[in-house]
Amino acid sequence: MPELPEVETVRQGLAQWVVGRRITSVEVRHPRAVRRHIPGDVHFADVLAGRTVLDARRRGKYLWLPLDSGDAIIGHLGMSGQMLLQPPGTTDETHLRVRFRFADDGPELRFVDQRTFGGLSVSEGGAELPDEIAHIARDPMDPEFSDAEFVAALRRRHTEVKRALLDQTLISGVGNIYADEALWRAGLHGARPTDALTGPAAQRLLGHVRDVLGEAITQGGTSFDALYVNVNGESGYFDRELNAYGREGEPCRRCGAPIRREAFMNRSSYSCPHCQPRPRGSLRG
C-alpha cells in the first residue's frame, strides 16, 4: 500500500498540474470508486462540475483538494490507486474509474484503480481539513508536528514499537516498508516495547523515520510493481535504497548478517538479527 512518500509524490504532481483549474465534468465509470461519497456517484459528479481546485494537500496517506466552494475532494489510493494526468483522447486505461475534465481542455485527471480498494469522495465544508480525516495524526514532515509530544505519547503506549509506528492516530504516513527501514537505521527490533524506550532512543527513532521518509520522497517513493506511479506514470526508485524491507537472506549492509523475515500482522517484517536483536524482558533502548 502506498505510504507517505508515494502519496506526497502524487500530491506534488497534483499541485503542479491540477491546482487553479476549473472542473467542467466528472465521469464516474465505476461506483465503487466513490463508495465513500454517501449521496452517490451522480451527486459526486454534479457537485464538482464548475468547481475550481485551489490547492493539493495531504494528511498521512490521504490527499485532499480544496475547492472554491469550500468543499474538498478526498482521495485515498488504497492498494493500487493511481492519479494520472492524460491528454484528452488518450486511450482509456483498463481500470479507469473516474475521469475529471477541465475548462482549459488540458490534461484530464484520471483515477485508475485495479483493485478498487482506494476511492474518492467530497467532504462538505472540508477545504481546510475534512472532518473525515481529522482524526489522523500529523506526520513527521508536517511543520506543526511536535517531536516532544510524539516521544511522550510513544513512551506512554503499552505496545510494540513497530505497531506504534503503524498507528495512524499516533503518527501518520508510516507503513510497513518505512517502519522496517527506520527501525533498521535505529538498530531497534520492531517488537521492542514502547514503554521500555528511553527518551533519547525514541527521539533517535523519530529522526530516522523522518530521514527515511524524506529520502524516499526525493526518489519518488518505492515501486515494486506497476501499480504505484506518479501523475505522469513514472515509478519511484527508493527500492534501490532499501536496507531491510524485502531483503530476506541478503547481507545486512551494516554488519553482513543475513536479513531475516518474520511474520507480522498478516504481513512480514524484515530486520538484521545482529544489529536489531529481539528484545528480552524489559530491555531498554
Phi, psi and omega per residue, in radians:
M1 nan 2.362 3.105
P2 -0.970 2.404 3.111
E3 -1.930 -2.963 -3.022
L4 -0.898 -0.856 -3.091
P5 -1.048 -0.686 3.140
E6 -1.188 -0.756 -3.138
V7 -1.187 -0.677 3.104
E8 -1.124 -0.654 3.088
T9 -1.082 -0.737 3.085
V10 -1.140 -0.728 3.124
R11 -1.029 -0.758 3.134
Q12 -1.060 -0.680 3.099
G13 -1.146 -0.716 3.105
L14 -1.146 -0.668 3.113
A15 -1.071 -0.637 -3.109
Q16 -1.347 -0.670 -2.939
W17 -1.918 -0.231 -3.042
V18 -2.052 -0.606 -3.088
V19 -1.056 2.355 -3.134
G20 1.589 -0.066 -3.109
R21 -1.730 2.579 -3.130
R22 -1.739 2.226 3.125
I23 -1.321 2.258 3.075
T24 -1.732 -0.611 3.136
S25 -2.724 2.695 3.091
V26 -2.256 2.250 3.121
E27 -1.972 1.989 3.091
V28 -1.646 1.963 -3.062
R29 -1.660 -0.219 3.095
H30 -2.581 2.005 -3.050
P31 -1.073 -0.414 3.135
R32 -1.112 -0.464 -3.123
A33 -1.173 -0.354 3.125
V34 -2.141 0.512 -3.081
R35 -1.108 -0.436 3.128
R36 -1.391 -0.151 3.045
H37 -1.559 1.660 -2.942
I38 -1.000 -0.670 3.136
P39 -1.154 -0.198 3.040
G40 1.861 2.998 -3.022
D41 -1.209 -0.612 3.135
V42 -1.141 -0.784 3.108
H43 -1.099 -0.703 3.116
F44 -0.971 -0.835 -3.131
A45 -1.186 -0.737 -3.078
D46 -1.160 -0.729 -3.051
V47 -1.245 -0.318 -3.113
L48 -1.676 -0.352 -3.128
A49 -1.079 2.245 3.131
G50 1.545 -0.086 -3.107
R51 -1.512 2.581 3.113
T52 -1.865 2.356 3.122
V53 -1.396 2.163 -3.074
L54 -1.691 -0.440 -3.051
D55 -2.875 2.969 3.034
A56 -2.293 2.026 -3.045
R57 -2.200 2.977 -3.096
R58 -2.563 2.462 2.939
R59 -2.259 1.909 -3.087
G60 1.073 -2.119 -3.116
K61 -1.689 0.104 3.134
Y62 -1.768 2.488 3.006
L63 -1.846 2.598 2.895
W64 -2.533 2.536 -3.116
L65 -2.002 1.775 3.083
P66 -1.102 2.480 -3.099
L67 -2.043 2.825 -3.131
D68 -1.196 -0.165 3.082
S69 -1.455 -0.153 -3.012
G70 1.589 -0.153 3.073
D71 -1.527 -3.110 3.108
A72 -2.634 2.569 2.975
I73 -1.576 2.176 3.071
I74 -1.771 2.392 3.095
G75 -2.324 2.445 3.011
H76 -2.297 2.289 -3.031
L77 -1.385 -0.282 -3.122
G78 1.058 -2.427 -3.130
M79 -1.498 -0.543 -2.948
S80 -2.460 0.262 -3.091
G81 -1.233 2.508 3.099
Q82 -2.342 2.439 3.006
M83 -1.930 1.857 -3.005
L84 -1.992 2.483 3.004
L85 -1.762 2.114 -3.100
Q86 -2.312 2.447 3.065
P87 -1.051 2.476 3.079
P88 -0.953 2.417 3.141
G89 1.623 -0.194 3.077
T90 -1.123 2.458 -3.129
T91 -0.908 2.339 -3.139
D92 -1.127 2.444 3.039
E93 -1.182 2.640 -3.111
T94 -0.994 -0.653 -3.063
H95 -1.924 0.581 3.063
L96 -1.122 2.205 -3.098
R97 -1.938 -0.694 -3.113
V98 -2.463 2.412 3.112
R99 -2.151 2.299 3.048
F100 -1.940 2.209 3.033
R101 -1.896 2.640 -3.023
F102 -2.159 2.773 -3.042
A103 -1.148 -0.437 -3.107
D104 -1.456 0.033 -3.130
D105 1.042 0.357 3.099
G106 -1.452 -2.819 -3.082
P107 -0.988 2.402 3.040
E108 -1.334 2.642 2.954
L109 -1.725 2.165 -3.108
R110 -2.107 2.269 3.025
F111 -1.701 1.979 -3.106
V112 -1.986 2.303 -3.060
D113 -2.652 1.821 -3.090
Q114 -1.097 -0.806 -3.021
R115 -1.645 -0.127 3.120
T116 0.942 0.595 3.003
F117 -1.519 -0.372 3.088
G118 -1.452 -3.031 3.122
G119 3.062 2.903 3.123
L120 -2.160 2.664 3.047
S121 -2.721 2.934 3.066
V122 -1.928 2.242 3.089
S123 -1.745 2.010 -3.141
E124 -1.175 2.155 3.140
G125 1.207 0.351 -3.010
G126 -1.731 0.384 -3.058
A127 -1.052 -0.732 -3.108
E128 -1.299 -0.874 3.040
L129 -2.822 1.945 -3.120
P130 -1.008 2.392 3.112
D131 -1.008 -0.562 -3.067
E132 -1.105 -0.381 -3.116
I133 -2.150 0.202 -3.099
A134 -1.176 -0.373 -3.133
H135 -1.348 -0.217 -3.102
I136 -1.357 2.346 -3.102
A137 -1.189 2.796 2.995
R138 -1.167 2.747 3.097
D139 -1.769 2.852 -3.038
P140 -1.208 -0.130 3.061
M141 -1.582 -0.139 -3.138
D142 -1.297 2.257 3.139
P143 -1.019 -0.415 -3.117
E144 -1.662 0.077 3.083
F145 -1.162 2.327 -3.126
S146 -1.781 1.956 3.101
D147 -1.062 -0.774 -3.082
A148 -1.102 -0.737 3.136
E149 -1.153 -0.691 3.124
F150 -1.120 -0.843 -3.119
V151 -1.031 -0.757 3.134
A152 -1.135 -0.765 -3.131
A153 -1.152 -0.691 3.125
L154 -1.069 -0.783 -3.070
R155 -1.284 -0.314 3.066
R156 -1.399 -0.352 -3.101
R157 -1.233 2.607 3.052
H158 -1.980 1.308 -3.078
T159 -2.696 -3.082 3.077
E160 -1.520 2.627 -3.001
V161 -1.127 -0.641 3.133
K162 -1.193 -0.704 3.078
R163 -1.025 -0.672 3.137
A164 -1.153 -0.702 -3.141
L165 -1.130 -0.469 3.141
L166 -1.550 -0.071 -3.141
D167 -1.394 1.862 -3.040
Q168 -1.247 -0.156 3.044
T169 -1.554 -0.153 3.096
L170 -1.773 -0.847 3.100
I171 -2.641 2.288 -3.003
S172 -1.811 2.790 3.024
G173 1.609 -0.263 -3.086
V174 -1.604 2.218 3.080
G175 -2.094 -2.839 -3.004
N176 -1.056 -0.756 -3.069
I177 -1.115 -0.949 -3.005
Y178 -1.340 -0.404 2.996
A179 -1.121 -0.827 3.122
D180 -1.061 -0.708 -3.114
E181 -1.171 -0.738 3.130
A182 -1.167 -0.698 3.124
L183 -1.139 -0.656 3.079
W184 -1.083 -0.792 -3.140
R185 -1.112 -0.628 -3.111
A186 -1.417 -0.191 -3.102
G187 1.223 0.554 -3.118
L188 -2.055 2.422 3.007
H189 -1.379 2.510 -3.093
G190 -1.106 -0.340 3.128
A191 -1.527 0.025 3.115
R192 -1.026 2.269 3.119
P193 -1.122 2.336 -3.123
T194 -1.146 -0.610 -3.116
D195 -1.373 0.018 3.050
A196 -1.807 -0.005 3.106
L197 -1.388 2.403 2.984
T198 -1.317 2.832 3.084
G199 -1.001 -0.839 3.117
P200 -1.057 -0.655 3.120
A201 -1.152 -0.717 3.114
A202 -1.140 -0.719 3.112
Q203 -1.148 -0.682 3.115
R204 -1.116 -0.741 3.104
L205 -1.068 -0.787 3.119
L206 -1.034 -0.710 3.106
G207 -1.053 -0.696 3.115
H208 -1.229 -0.642 3.052
V209 -1.017 -0.827 -3.116
R210 -1.118 -0.728 -3.141
D211 -1.125 -0.777 -3.135
V212 -1.080 -0.807 -3.132
L213 -1.099 -0.764 -3.131
G214 -1.095 -0.751 3.124
E215 -1.153 -0.663 3.130
A216 -1.158 -0.648 3.105
I217 -1.073 -0.743 -3.121
T218 -1.153 -0.399 3.121
Q219 -1.640 0.059 3.139
G220 1.378 0.287 3.117
G221 1.579 -2.951 -3.099
T222 -2.043 2.172 3.100
S223 -2.074 2.031 3.035
F224 -1.708 -0.282 3.114
D225 -2.655 -3.000 -3.060
A226 -1.427 0.024 -3.058
L227 -1.335 -0.548 3.069
Y228 -1.796 2.106 3.041
V229 -2.504 2.863 3.069
N230 -1.445 -3.019 -3.030
V231 -1.176 -0.280 3.099
N232 -1.710 0.136 3.111
G233 1.403 0.295 -3.091
E234 -1.732 2.516 3.141
S235 -1.450 2.738 3.015
G236 -1.516 2.872 -3.010
Y237 -2.157 0.215 -3.083
F238 -1.232 -0.271 3.109
D239 -1.020 -0.412 3.120
R240 -1.278 -0.301 -3.075
E241 -1.777 -0.009 -3.066
L242 -1.166 2.343 -3.140
N243 -1.771 -0.400 -3.074
A244 -2.248 -0.973 -2.983
Y245 -1.029 2.243 3.072
G246 1.304 0.191 -3.037
R247 -1.935 0.577 -3.116
E248 -0.920 2.252 3.089
G249 1.453 -0.224 3.115
E250 -1.452 2.687 -3.087
P251 -1.220 2.382 3.033
C252 -1.035 2.332 -3.102
R253 -1.293 -0.084 3.123
R254 -1.796 -0.699 -3.049
C255 -2.242 -0.236 3.109
G256 1.630 -0.182 3.122
A257 -1.169 2.564 3.140
P258 -1.137 2.289 3.091
I259 -1.129 2.373 -3.128
R260 -1.809 2.695 3.034
R261 -2.058 2.321 3.119
E262 -2.256 2.558 3.090
A263 -1.149 2.446 -3.124
F264 -2.704 1.942 3.037
M265 0.856 0.908 -3.129
N266 1.110 0.263 3.076
R267 -2.281 -2.695 3.119
S268 -2.326 2.583 2.986
S269 -2.025 2.512 -3.139
Y270 -2.129 2.344 -3.111
S271 -2.761 2.955 3.091
C272 -1.690 2.171 -3.121
P273 -1.154 -0.389 -3.139
H274 -1.570 -0.848 -3.102
C275 -1.344 -0.425 -3.088
Q276 -2.232 1.212 -3.108
P277 -1.115 2.564 3.076
R278 -1.084 2.497 -3.115
P279 -1.200 2.604 3.076
R280 -2.137 2.035 3.119
G281 1.002 -2.193 -3.082
S282 -1.773 0.572 3.134
L283 -0.909 2.305 -3.086
R284 -1.744 2.691 -3.101
G285 -1.428 nan nan
